[in-house]
Amino acid sequence: MHIVGLSGSNVGSKTRTAMNVTMDFLTKKHPDAEVTMIDLANYEMVFSDGRDYRTYTGDTKYIAETIMAADAIIIGTPIFQASIPAILKNIFDLLPVNAFRDKVVSMFVTAGSAKHYLIVEHQLKPILTYMKAQVVETYVFMEEKDFSRNELINDDSVFRLERLVDDTYTMVNVLEKIRIEKDEAYDF
């Protein structure tokens, strides 16, 4: 099982901090999983121009191919101006419409205030569903007050991130069992 953690911003520290906590849970609790962390702040991306993702080069190609090869993606994103960052939207634009078919996608959000709680429901989930993702329904929403000095200090948020990891891992396993059962049922 290959799980990618995608820290969907090239600025700030809260999303990266929460992603580090999430990846720590993943590697400690599920050591059998192959884990790749992509922090968009560490890569030079080009904007999507509509061509096949495999024709890009450099960091853009690496990120697109890594996401396409994953069984699951845990997306962490801040909310800027009541929306997801352009760099994260660019990732979605680079990929084909069925990029997340048979992939589990879960997410967490960092925001300045509770006013942005429904951005996931109104923006992120529709994009992921359109791209055929198996979306983990629950997500973790964290506010500025949950962080201090590059640490996640809210115990409930920490607990919920751990649960998100477990839900993501479990959903990948369940979907794999369903696929195997379907294949056996249609194997004449």
Helices and strands as residue ranges (DSSP letters): E 2-7, H 14-29, E 34-39, G 40-42, G 53-55, H 58-69, E 72-78, H 86-94, E 104-111, G 114-116, H 119-119, I 120-124, H 125-130, E 134-135, E 140-143, G 144-146, E 147-148, E 151-152, H 155-185
